[in-house]
Structures are given as C-alpha cells and as structure tokens.
Amino acid sequence: MLNGKTIAFLVAPEGIEQVELTEPWQAVKQAGGTPRLISTERGRVQGFNHLDRADTFPVDATVEEVSAADFDGLVLPGGVANPDFLRTVPEAVGFAKGFFDAGKPVAAICHAPWTLIEADVVRGRKVTSWPSLRTDLRNAGATWEDHEVVICSSGPNTLITSRKPDDLKAFCQAAMDAFSG
C-alpha cells in the first residue's frame, strides 16, 4: 500500500506521547512505507506515557536538513509539550506548512494541531483534537468536531485528525489510506 513512500514524523526533542508516535510508525512500516523521524535537534527524542518518561528514539534528520518535497506525507504525534514546543520553532512550523503548500496528506492527533494553528493551515478545515484545543482551533478558523477521526479534503491536501490514543486504530487506518493516495 505504501511501497516506495516515505512518511515524515515531526516531533520535539521531548514530550511526545509515545503511543501516538509508535502506533502510526508501525502502521507505516506494515503498509510497506518508510517512516523517518524529524526533529529540531539531532540525537534522540524522549517519548512519554502521559507524564512519565518512556523510551527514546533516534532522530533521522532535523527540520533544517529536509523539506516536504522529501516526503509523501506527514504525521504529527501529540503529547502536550511536543506540539507546544514545535509551534515556537519557525523551521518546524514551516516544515509542517510545506506539506499543505505541496498538497500532501497530513495526519495530526491529540494536541498536535497546535502546530497547524501556528502554520495558519486550519482555516476553513474540519478537524478534531484533544478537547482542550477546541477553542484554539475554532479561533483559528477551523470547524471542530468530536469524532474519533475527521478526514478533511476541502483544502489543498487531505488532513486527518484524531482526539486521543483511544482513537489510534481509526487514525492509523485513515492516515494509511490518505498516504497511499
């Protein structure tokens, strides 16, 4: 399904909700794609199980070393600290925005849409997220819905969003469908 396709996973150096990284990562691999971990710094990133430290993962490249042109799609895992940090780094925001500019699919779960708000790419789009982002997304011009997965194709690309780890099965399926083209 994803043979020959490379999917970027954009994360901060720490604060990533681990399961929101590892389950989509495994789904990409199982579908025959190549996942690549992109961050703002080289080295390893720190996953979390809610507020508890979990595993670390090696970074493949930094946002300064790659562009959306190098990938077929983007996954934005959640965790509160992860997207909160990413939205303060112009290169990370620009990297994410590049997928919208190029018309490539983006999948964001939980708190990850914070990065998309900063990139100004949710205006006019239907989305979901962790409930605490509802007002932020509405203020950014999105229509927020309370569903396990929302697939929006009414913009320059397909945007897949989900609320939380419990939605990962639906999120991964929708993302793989979008990435397969």
C-alpha positions as protocol buffer text, in pm:
chain_id: "A"
residue {
  index: 1
  type: MET
  ca { x: 0 y: 0 z: 0 }
}
residue {
  index: 2
  type: LEU
  ca { x: 282 y: 246 z: 83 }
}
residue {
  index: 3
  type: ASN
  ca { x: 563 y: 75 z: -110 }
}
residue {
  index: 4
  type: GLY
  ca { x: 821 y: 336 z: -211 }
}
residue {
  index: 5
  type: LYS
  ca { x: 664 y: 607 z: 7 }
}
residue {
  index: 6
  type: THR
  ca { x: 842 y: 791 z: 286 }
}
residue {
  index: 7
  type: ILE
  ca { x: 643 y: 943 z: 569 }
}
residue {
  index: 8
  type: ALA
  ca { x: 785 y: 1212 z: 800 }
}
residue {
  index: 9
  type: PHE
  ca { x: 711 y: 1210 z: 1173 }
}
residue {
  index: 10
  type: LEU
  ca { x: 775 y: 1556 z: 1316 }
}
residue {
  index: 11
  type: VAL
  ca { x: 846 y: 1571 z: 1690 }
}
residue {
  index: 12
  type: ALA
  ca { x: 1008 y: 1793 z: 1952 }
}
residue {
  index: 13
  type: PRO
  ca { x: 1312 y: 1671 z: 2145 }
}
residue {
  index: 14
  type: GLU
  ca { x: 1083 y: 1561 z: 2429 }
}
residue {
  index: 15
  type: GLY
  ca { x: 719 y: 1548 z: 2537 }
}
residue {
  index: 16
  type: ILE
  ca { x: 593 y: 1314 z: 2263 }
}
residue {
  index: 17
  type: GLU
  ca { x: 302 y: 1091 z: 2360 }
}
residue {
  index: 18
  type: GLN
  ca { x: 488 y: 769 z: 2280 }
}
residue {
  index: 19
  type: VAL
  ca { x: 196 y: 557 z: 2160 }
}
residue {
  index: 20
  type: GLU
  ca { x: 95 y: 836 z: 1920 }
}
residue {
  index: 21
  type: LEU
  ca { x: 440 y: 801 z: 1764 }
}
residue {
  index: 22
  type: THR
  ca { x: 490 y: 426 z: 1777 }
}
residue {
  index: 23
  type: GLU
  ca { x: 150 y: 302 z: 1654 }
}
residue {
  index: 24
  type: PRO
  ca { x: 139 y: 517 z: 1337 }
}
residue {
  index: 25
  type: TRP
  ca { x: 510 y: 442 z: 1282 }
}
residue {
  index: 26
  type: GLN
  ca { x: 435 y: 69 z: 1291 }
}
residue {
  index: 27
  type: ALA
  ca { x: 134 y: 117 z: 1063 }
}
residue {
  index: 28
  type: VAL
  ca { x: 355 y: 289 z: 803 }
}
residue {
  index: 29
  type: LYS
  ca { x: 608 y: 5 z: 821 }
}
residue {
  index: 30
  type: GLN
  ca { x: 338 y: -264 z: 800 }
}
residue {
  index: 31
  type: ALA
  ca { x: 196 y: -91 z: 492 }
}
residue {
  index: 32
  type: GLY
  ca { x: 540 y: -109 z: 325 }
}
residue {
  index: 33
  type: GLY
  ca { x: 636 y: 255 z: 374 }
}
residue {
  index: 34
  type: THR
  ca { x: 946 y: 411 z: 526 }
}
residue {
  index: 35
  type: PRO
  ca { x: 893 y: 626 z: 837 }
}
residue {
  index: 36
  type: ARG
  ca { x: 1154 y: 892 z: 918 }
}
residue {
  index: 37
  type: LEU
  ca { x: 1185 y: 1077 z: 1248 }
}
residue {
  index: 38
  type: ILE
  ca { x: 1234 y: 1450 z: 1204 }
}
residue {
  index: 39
  type: SER
  ca { x: 1303 y: 1685 z: 1495 }
}
residue {
  index: 40
  type: THR
  ca { x: 1454 y: 2022 z: 1576 }
}
residue {
  index: 41
  type: GLU
  ca { x: 1776 y: 1869 z: 1708 }
}
residue {
  index: 42
  type: ARG
  ca { x: 1996 y: 1570 z: 1625 }
}
residue {
  index: 43
  type: GLY
  ca { x: 2034 y: 1282 z: 1868 }
}
residue {
  index: 44
  type: ARG
  ca { x: 1744 y: 1111 z: 2042 }
}
residue {
  index: 45
  type: VAL
  ca { x: 1395 y: 1230 z: 2136 }
}
residue {
  index: 46
  type: GLN
  ca { x: 1217 y: 1143 z: 2459 }
}
residue {
  index: 47
  type: GLY
  ca { x: 879 y: 972 z: 2450 }
}
residue {
  index: 48
  type: PHE
  ca { x: 631 y: 989 z: 2736 }
}
residue {
  index: 49
  type: ASN
  ca { x: 344 y: 778 z: 2862 }
}
residue {
  index: 50
  type: HIS
  ca { x: 129 y: 1073 z: 2966 }
}
residue {
  index: 51
  type: LEU
  ca { x: 356 y: 1244 z: 3222 }
}
residue {
  index: 52
  type: ASP
  ca { x: 602 y: 958 z: 3275 }
}
residue {
  index: 53
  type: ARG
  ca { x: 924 y: 925 z: 3075 }
}
residue {
  index: 54
  type: ALA
  ca { x: 919 y: 629 z: 2838 }
}
residue {
  index: 55
  type: ASP
  ca { x: 1157 y: 531 z: 2556 }
}
residue {
  index: 56
  type: THR
  ca { x: 1392 y: 738 z: 2345 }
}
residue {
  index: 57
  type: PHE
  ca { x: 1409 y: 729 z: 1966 }
}
residue {
  index: 58
  type: PRO
  ca { x: 1688 y: 823 z: 1724 }
}
residue {
  index: 59
  type: VAL
  ca { x: 1635 y: 1127 z: 1501 }
}
residue {
  index: 60
  type: ASP
  ca { x: 1686 y: 1067 z: 1128 }
}
residue {
  index: 61
  type: ALA
  ca { x: 1714 y: 1435 z: 1030 }
}
residue {
  index: 62
  type: THR
  ca { x: 1645 y: 1785 z: 1155 }
}
residue {
  index: 63
  type: VAL
  ca { x: 1388 y: 2024 z: 1010 }
}
residue {
  index: 64
  type: GLU
  ca { x: 1674 y: 2230 z: 868 }
}
residue {
  index: 65
  type: GLU
  ca { x: 1803 y: 1929 z: 669 }
}
residue {
  index: 66
  type: VAL
  ca { x: 1478 y: 1827 z: 496 }
}
residue {
  index: 67
  type: SER
  ca { x: 1168 y: 1970 z: 331 }
}
residue {
  index: 68
  type: ALA
  ca { x: 818 y: 1849 z: 249 }
}
residue {
  index: 69
  type: ALA
  ca { x: 948 y: 1767 z: -101 }
}
residue {
  index: 70
  type: ASP
  ca { x: 1146 y: 1479 z: 52 }
}
residue {
  index: 71
  type: PHE
  ca { x: 832 y: 1301 z: 180 }
}
residue {
  index: 72
  type: ASP
  ca { x: 494 y: 1168 z: 72 }
}
residue {
  index: 73
  type: GLY
  ca { x: 310 y: 1261 z: 393 }
}
residue {
  index: 74
  type: LEU
  ca { x: 345 y: 1387 z: 749 }
}
residue {
  index: 75
  type: VAL
  ca { x: 240 y: 1251 z: 1089 }
}
residue {
  index: 76
  type: LEU
  ca { x: 224 y: 1486 z: 1386 }
}
residue {
  index: 77
  type: PRO
  ca { x: 208 y: 1290 z: 1713 }
}
residue {
  index: 78
  type: GLY
  ca { x: 64 y: 1458 z: 2019 }
}
residue {
  index: 79
  type: GLY
  ca { x: 155 y: 1498 z: 2380 }
}
residue {
  index: 80
  type: VAL
  ca { x: 105 y: 1839 z: 2539 }
}
residue {
  index: 81
  type: ALA
  ca { x: 470 y: 1951 z: 2543 }
}
residue {
  index: 82
  type: ASN
  ca { x: 557 y: 1819 z: 2195 }
}
residue {
  index: 83
  type: PRO
  ca { x: 343 y: 2049 z: 1975 }
}
residue {
  index: 84
  type: ASP
  ca { x: 364 y: 2331 z: 2228 }
}
residue {
  index: 85
  type: PHE
  ca { x: 741 y: 2334 z: 2168 }
}
residue {
  index: 86
  type: LEU
  ca { x: 718 y: 2280 z: 1790 }
}
residue {
  index: 87
  type: ARG
  ca { x: 489 y: 2579 z: 1742 }
}
residue {
  index: 88
  type: THR
  ca { x: 764 y: 2803 z: 1882 }
}
residue {
  index: 89
  type: VAL
  ca { x: 1022 y: 2689 z: 1625 }
}
residue {
  index: 90
  type: PRO
  ca { x: 971 y: 2866 z: 1289 }
}
residue {
  index: 91
  type: GLU
  ca { x: 1157 y: 2594 z: 1096 }
}
residue {
  index: 92
  type: ALA
  ca { x: 930 y: 2322 z: 1239 }
}
residue {
  index: 93
  type: VAL
  ca { x: 617 y: 2525 z: 1163 }
}
residue {
  index: 94
  type: GLY
  ca { x: 746 y: 2592 z: 811 }
}
residue {
  index: 95
  type: PHE
  ca { x: 822 y: 2225 z: 759 }
}
residue {
  index: 96
  type: ALA
  ca { x: 465 y: 2129 z: 854 }
}
residue {
  index: 97
  type: LYS
  ca { x: 317 y: 2409 z: 639 }
}
residue {
  index: 98
  type: GLY
  ca { x: 519 y: 2283 z: 344 }
}
residue {
  index: 99
  type: PHE
  ca { x: 302 y: 1971 z: 324 }
}
residue {
  index: 100
  type: PHE
  ca { x: -9 y: 2187 z: 286 }
}
residue {
  index: 101
  type: ASP
  ca { x: 161 y: 2405 z: 24 }
}
residue {
  index: 102
  type: ALA
  ca { x: 260 y: 2090 z: -167 }
}
residue {
  index: 103
  type: GLY
  ca { x: -85 y: 1928 z: -137 }
}
residue {
  index: 104
  type: LYS
  ca { x: 50 y: 1630 z: 60 }
}
residue {
  index: 105
  type: PRO
  ca { x: -150 y: 1449 z: 330 }
}
residue {
  index: 106
  type: VAL
  ca { x: -102 y: 1536 z: 697 }
}
residue {
  index: 107
  type: ALA
  ca { x: -222 y: 1334 z: 998 }
}
residue {
  index: 108
  type: ALA
  ca { x: -230 y: 1505 z: 1341 }
}
residue {
  index: 109
  type: ILE
  ca { x: -353 y: 1356 z: 1668 }
}
residue {
  index: 110
  type: CYS
  ca { x: -440 y: 1488 z: 2013 }
}
residue {
  index: 111
  type: HIS
  ca { x: -257 y: 1819 z: 2085 }
}
residue {
  index: 112
  type: ALA
  ca { x: -66 y: 1813 z: 1753 }
}
residue {
  index: 113
  type: PRO
  ca { x: -300 y: 2060 z: 1578 }
}
residue {
  index: 114
  type: TRP
  ca { x: -135 y: 2338 z: 1784 }
}
residue {
  index: 115
  type: THR
  ca { x: 150 y: 2323 z: 1532 }
}
residue {
  index: 116
  type: LEU
  ca { x: -102 y: 2351 z: 1247 }
}
residue {
  index: 117
  type: ILE
  ca { x: -269 y: 2653 z: 1409 }
}
residue {
  index: 118
  type: GLU
  ca { x: 70 y: 2825 z: 1419 }
}
residue {
  index: 119
  type: ALA
  ca { x: 121 y: 2737 z: 1050 }
}
residue {
  index: 120
  type: ASP
  ca { x: -217 y: 2900 z: 973 }
}
residue {
  index: 121
  type: VAL
  ca { x: -340 y: 2597 z: 777 }
}
residue {
  index: 122
  type: VAL
  ca { x: -662 y: 2501 z: 961 }
}
residue {
  index: 123
  type: ARG
  ca { x: -879 y: 2793 z: 848 }
}
residue {
  index: 124
  type: GLY
  ca { x: -1186 y: 2653 z: 671 }
}
residue {
  index: 125
  type: ARG
  ca { x: -1096 y: 2293 z: 758 }
}
residue {
  index: 126
  type: LYS
  ca { x: -1292 y: 2035 z: 961 }
}
residue {
  index: 127
  type: VAL
  ca { x: -1081 y: 1892 z: 1242 }
}
residue {
  index: 128
  type: THR
  ca { x: -1085 y: 1720 z: 1576 }
}
residue {
  index: 129
  type: SER
  ca { x: -830 y: 1714 z: 1859 }
}
residue {
  index: 130
  type: TRP
  ca { x: -794 y: 1675 z: 2232 }
}
residue {
  index: 131
  type: PRO
  ca { x: -1097 y: 1870 z: 2364 }
}
residue {
  index: 132
  type: SER
  ca { x: -889 y: 2147 z: 2523 }
}
residue {
  index: 133
  type: LEU
  ca { x: -781 y: 2264 z: 2174 }
}
residue {
  index: 134
  type: ARG
  ca { x: -1141 y: 2311 z: 2055 }
}
residue {
  index: 135
  type: THR
  ca { x: -1148 y: 2688 z: 2121 }
}
residue {
  index: 136
  type: ASP
  ca { x: -797 y: 2740 z: 1980 }
}
residue {
  index: 137
  type: LEU
  ca { x: -895 y: 2561 z: 1659 }
}
residue {
  index: 138
  type: ARG
  ca { x: -1223 y: 2749 z: 1625 }
}
residue {
  index: 139
  type: ASN
  ca { x: -1042 y: 3079 z: 1683 }
}
residue {
  index: 140
  type: ALA
  ca { x: -800 y: 2978 z: 1404 }
}
residue {
  index: 141
  type: GLY
  ca { x: -1095 y: 2934 z: 1165 }
}
residue {
  index: 142
  type: ALA
  ca { x: -1145 y: 2557 z: 1180 }
}
residue {
  index: 143
  type: THR
  ca { x: -1470 y: 2371 z: 1238 }
}
residue {
  index: 144
  type: TRP
  ca { x: -1411 y: 2142 z: 1537 }
}
residue {
  index: 145
  type: GLU
  ca { x: -1598 y: 1809 z: 1558 }
}
residue {
  index: 146
  type: ASP
  ca { x: -1599 y: 1550 z: 1835 }
}
residue {
  index: 147
  type: HIS
  ca { x: -1528 y: 1229 z: 1638 }
}
residue {
  index: 148
  type: GLU
  ca { x: -1257 y: 963 z: 1667 }
}
residue {
  index: 149
  type: VAL
  ca { x: -1124 y: 1065 z: 1327 }
}
residue {
  index: 150
  type: VAL
  ca { x: -1204 y: 1355 z: 1096 }
}
residue {
  index: 151
  type: ILE
  ca { x: -1090 y: 1341 z: 734 }
}
residue {
  index: 152
  type: CYS
  ca { x: -1099 y: 1678 z: 559 }
}
residue {
  index: 153
  type: SER
  ca { x: -1028 y: 1705 z: 187 }
}
residue {
  index: 154
  type: SER
  ca { x: -1175 y: 2053 z: 143 }
}
residue {
  index: 155
  type: GLY
  ca { x: -837 y: 2224 z: 130 }
}
residue {
  index: 156
  type: PRO
  ca { x: -509 y: 2192 z: -58 }
}
residue {
  index: 157
  type: ASN
  ca { x: -446 y: 1847 z: 90 }
}
residue {
  index: 158
  type: THR
  ca { x: -608 y: 1570 z: 291 }
}
residue {
  index: 159
  type: LEU
  ca { x: -596 y: 1645 z: 664 }
}
residue {
  index: 160
  type: ILE
  ca { x: -661 y: 1361 z: 909 }
}
residue {
  index: 161
  type: THR
  ca { x: -713 y: 1445 z: 1277 }
}
residue {
  index: 162
  type: SER
  ca { x: -799 y: 1240 z: 1585 }
}
residue {
  index: 163
  type: ARG
  ca { x: -863 y: 1318 z: 1952 }
}
residue {
  index: 164
  type: LYS
  ca { x: -656 y: 1081 z: 2165 }
}
residue {
  index: 165
  type: PRO
  ca { x: -473 y: 748 z: 2194 }
}
residue {
  index: 166
  type: ASP
  ca { x: -804 y: 557 z: 2211 }
}
residue {
  index: 167
  type: ASP
  ca { x: -865 y: 672 z: 1851 }
}
residue {
  index: 168
  type: LEU
  ca { x: -536 y: 537 z: 1715 }
}
residue {
  index: 169
  type: LYS
  ca { x: -686 y: 244 z: 1522 }
}
residue {
  index: 170
  type: ALA
  ca { x: -915 y: 473 z: 1320 }
}
residue {
  index: 171
  type: PHE
  ca { x: -641 y: 739 z: 1293 }
}
residue {
  index: 172
  type: CYS
  ca { x: -384 y: 495 z: 1157 }
}
residue {
  index: 173
  type: GLN
  ca { x: -628 y: 346 z: 905 }
}
residue {
  index: 174
  type: ALA
  ca { x: -733 y: 689 z: 776 }
}
residue {
  index: 175
  type: ALA
  ca { x: -371 y: 806 z: 757 }
}
residue {
  index: 176
  type: MET
  ca { x: -256 y: 497 z: 567 }
}
residue {
  index: 177
  type: ASP
  ca { x: -547 y: 538 z: 322 }
}
residue {
  index: 178
  type: ALA
  ca { x: -452 y: 904 z: 263 }
}
residue {
  index: 179
  type: PHE
  ca { x: -79 y: 830 z: 232 }
}
residue {
  index: 180
  type: SER
  ca { x: -143 y: 552 z: -20 }
}
residue {
  index: 181
  type: GLY
  ca { x: -302 y: 811 z: -248 }
}
